[in-house]
Amino acid sequence: MILERTPITMNEVEEILESLPDSEKKQQMELFLKKFLKTKSTQAKKISGDLEKLDLIKIKNEHIIKIIEILPEDSSDINKIFTDVSLNEDEISKILGIVKNSR
């Protein structure tokens, strides 16, 4: 039974995998993560913290996770993440600034 759904970053998945015993499924997950993981754990935490400090009502936890996973480079990338809300240019530039400073 699922009690709660909480989105997590692939970095957090990687940390959870480290605590699991070795198995074929664990190896498959590690290979998958190697292909798609773009950030280090410390970098992901920094981006998350900086985005939360913006204190924008429109940014939900799900958006923060997608920003960390995709690392958007321009406003069109940001708009692909925020399909349910509309951000103004100032909000977009703040988000892009945080992502660029984290690289």
N, C-alpha and C positions, 0 to 999 in steps of 0.2 A: 504494500500500500504506500502510495506517495503522500507524504505529510506536508511537504512544502517544496516549491520550486524556486530555486535561486540561481540566476545566471552567474557563471564563473568564467574567468579567463582561461585560455589554454595554459598559461603559466601555472595557474592554480591546479589544473588537471595534472600537469607534469609533477607538481609537488605531491599530489595525492598518489600518483603512480609510484613514486619513490618509496612510499611506505608499504606498498603491496608486495607479496612474494612473487618471485620470478615465475612467469608462465608465458605460453605462446601468445595469449591475448594481450598481456602486458607489453610484449615485444612489438606486436602489431600497433598498439596505441602509441608507443614511443616512436616508431617509424613514421606514423601519421603526423605526430607532433613535430618531428624534425622537418617535415616538408612544409608545414604551414606556420610554424611559430616564428614570428618576426621580432619579438622583443625578449629581453631578459627579464627575469622576475622583478629585479629592482627598478628597471625602467618602467615596467607595467604599473608597479605600485606608485611611482612618482607621477606618472600621467594621471592615474586614477585620483590621487590626492589633489593634484593641481586642478583637475576638472571639478572636483567636489568643492574646492575653495572658491570657484567662480560663483557658486551659490545661485545658479540659474534654475528656475523652477522647471523649465522645459527639458532639462537634461535628466533623464532617468538612469537608473543603474544599467539597464539593458543597452542604452546608448553609449555609456562609458565603456562597457565591455566591447561593443562593436568598434568604437574608436581605437581601443587598444589593439584589437585584432587586425584591423584594416590599415591603421596609420594613414589617414587621409592626407592627401597632398594639396588639394584645392577645394573650392566651394562646391563643385559638382560631386566630389566624393562625400562631403559632409551631407549634402542634400539626399544622397542615396541612403545614408544612415537614418536621417530624421525624416522619414516619410509621413509620420503621423502628426508632426508639428512643423511650424514654419519659423525659421530663425532669421534674425535680421543680420545685416553685414557685420555689425560690431560683434555679435555673438559668434559668428562664423570665424572672424579674424582672431578672436581670443582663443577659440578651440584650436585653430591651425597653428597659432603661436605656441601653444603648449606642446603640441605634437612635434613641431620643428625644433623647439628647445630641448626636447628629450632625446633627439638623435645624436 
